[in-house]
Amino acid sequence: MLFDIIKNPSFARLMETHVREILIHLFESDQNFGILCKIEHLTFDPLLPADISSEFRAMTLFFLAGYTFESARLENNMLYFEAGFGQENIGSMVSVPLLSIVQIIIDDTPAFVNLALPREQSISVNIEKDEGVKNSMSSFLSNPENQKFVKEPSKK
């Protein structure tokens, strides 16, 4: 079953290795990219004001370009970068555990998808197959940017 695979620690290590290798390749290629992350696992130093941090969704997209890309570095199982937030462009160093990166996006296209669950996360899953697909599609469609990927039903 898929859940048995994605919660397996050896699968998580494999995904973490792939994330690291892809990020190294992108840095060496000087290629800007986006990362879709589980915000609950990220830290900000200094902490962001509540009016900014409250706007983050559970899955948040960060684009690494310009100064943010130049400031980025990999250390062990973490990605670090500095970014400006809000209208005041408040600077903060963002710490991202590699396993919290769900997607790596290049030119609006996912180039990598990580299904592994972080090791410290304990989840009890009891979802019927159709409900999981419905929740996934609902999350996907909640982002207006994803509308361009939805195909209209063909008329016969």
C-alpha positions as CSV (number, residue, x, y, z in Angstrom):
1,M,0.0,0.0,0.0
2,L,1.3,3.5,-0.9
3,F,1.0,4.7,2.7
4,D,3.3,2.0,3.9
5,I,5.9,3.1,1.4
6,I,5.7,6.9,2.0
7,K,6.0,6.5,5.8
8,N,9.0,4.1,5.5
9,P,12.3,5.7,6.8
10,S,14.4,4.3,4.0
11,F,12.0,5.8,1.4
12,A,12.3,9.2,3.2
13,R,16.1,9.0,3.1
14,L,15.8,8.2,-0.7
15,M,13.5,11.2,-1.3
16,E,15.8,13.5,0.9
17,T,18.8,12.4,-1.2
18,H,16.9,13.2,-4.4
19,V,15.8,16.6,-3.2
20,R,19.4,17.4,-2.2
21,E,20.8,16.2,-5.6
22,I,18.3,18.2,-7.6
23,L,18.9,21.3,-5.6
24,I,22.6,21.0,-6.0
25,H,22.1,20.6,-9.8
26,L,19.9,23.6,-9.9
27,F,22.4,25.7,-8.0
28,E,25.3,24.5,-10.2
29,S,23.2,25.3,-13.3
30,D,22.3,28.8,-11.9
31,Q,18.6,27.9,-12.5
32,N,16.0,29.7,-10.5
33,F,13.2,27.5,-9.1
34,G,10.3,27.4,-6.7
35,I,9.7,25.1,-3.8
36,L,6.3,24.1,-2.4
37,C,6.8,23.4,1.3
38,K,4.9,22.3,4.4
39,I,5.0,25.6,6.3
40,E,4.6,23.9,9.7
41,H,8.2,22.6,9.4
42,L,9.9,25.9,8.4
43,T,11.5,28.4,10.7
44,F,12.1,32.1,10.2
45,D,14.8,34.1,11.8
46,P,13.9,36.7,12.8
47,L,10.3,35.7,13.3
48,L,7.8,37.3,10.9
49,P,5.1,39.6,12.2
50,A,1.7,37.8,12.8
51,D,0.0,39.7,10.0
52,I,2.5,38.2,7.5
53,S,2.9,34.7,9.0
54,S,-0.9,34.3,9.3
55,E,-1.2,34.6,5.5
56,F,0.8,31.5,4.8
57,R,-1.1,28.4,3.8
58,A,-0.3,24.9,5.0
59,M,1.5,24.4,1.7
60,T,3.4,27.6,0.7
61,L,5.3,28.3,-2.5
62,F,8.6,30.2,-2.4
63,F,10.5,31.2,-5.5
64,L,14.2,31.3,-5.3
65,A,15.4,34.0,-7.7
66,G,17.6,37.1,-7.5
67,Y,18.9,37.8,-4.0
68,T,16.9,34.9,-2.5
69,F,18.6,32.5,-4.9
70,E,22.0,34.0,-4.3
71,S,21.6,33.7,-0.5
72,A,20.5,30.1,-0.7
73,R,22.7,27.3,0.7
74,L,22.4,23.6,1.5
75,E,23.7,22.2,4.8
76,N,23.0,18.6,5.7
77,N,19.3,18.1,5.5
78,M,18.4,21.8,5.4
79,L,17.9,24.5,2.7
80,Y,18.5,28.0,3.9
81,F,17.7,31.2,2.1
82,E,17.0,34.9,2.9
83,A,13.8,36.4,1.6
84,G,11.8,39.6,2.1
85,F,8.1,39.4,3.1
86,G,5.2,41.7,3.1
87,Q,4.9,45.3,1.7
88,E,7.8,46.4,3.9
89,N,10.0,43.6,2.5
90,I,10.9,42.4,6.0
91,G,14.0,40.2,5.7
92,S,14.1,36.8,7.3
93,M,16.4,33.7,7.0
94,V,14.2,30.8,6.1
95,S,15.2,27.3,7.2
96,V,13.6,24.4,5.3
97,P,14.0,20.8,6.1
98,L,14.5,19.0,2.8
99,L,11.7,16.5,3.5
100,S,9.3,19.4,3.9
101,I,9.8,20.3,0.3
102,V,6.8,18.7,-1.5
103,Q,7.6,20.0,-5.0
104,I,10.4,21.7,-6.9
105,I,9.0,23.8,-9.7
106,I,10.8,25.1,-12.7
107,D,9.1,27.5,-15.2
108,D,5.6,26.8,-13.7
109,T,6.1,23.0,-14.0
110,P,6.8,20.5,-11.2
111,A,10.2,19.0,-11.8
112,F,10.2,16.9,-8.6
113,V,7.5,15.6,-6.3
114,N,8.3,14.3,-2.8
115,L,5.7,11.9,-1.3
116,A,7.7,11.0,1.8
117,L,6.4,11.9,5.2
118,P,8.9,13.6,7.6
119,R,10.2,11.1,10.1
120,E,8.9,13.1,13.1
121,Q,5.5,13.2,11.7
122,S,3.1,10.5,13.1
123,I,-0.1,10.2,11.1
124,S,-3.1,8.1,11.6
125,V,-4.7,7.6,8.2
126,N,-8.2,6.3,7.6
127,I,-9.2,7.8,4.2
128,E,-11.3,6.0,1.7
129,K,-9.7,6.0,-1.8
130,D,-12.3,8.4,-3.4
131,E,-12.0,10.9,-0.5
132,G,-8.3,11.2,-1.0
133,V,-8.6,12.0,-4.7
134,K,-11.4,14.5,-3.9
135,N,-9.3,16.3,-1.3
136,S,-6.3,16.4,-3.5
137,M,-8.3,17.9,-6.4
138,S,-9.9,20.4,-4.1
139,S,-6.5,21.6,-2.9
140,F,-5.2,21.8,-6.4
141,L,-8.2,23.8,-7.7
142,S,-8.1,26.2,-4.7
143,N,-5.1,27.9,-6.3
144,P,-6.3,30.0,-9.2
145,E,-2.9,29.6,-10.9
146,N,-3.7,25.9,-11.4
147,Q,-6.9,26.6,-13.5
148,K,-4.7,26.6,-16.6
149,F,-4.0,22.9,-16.1
150,V,-7.7,21.9,-16.0
151,K,-9.0,20.5,-19.2
152,E,-12.6,21.2,-20.2
153,P,-14.7,18.0,-20.8
154,S,-14.8,17.2,-24.5
155,K,-18.2,17.6,-26.1
156,K,-19.4,14.7,-28.3
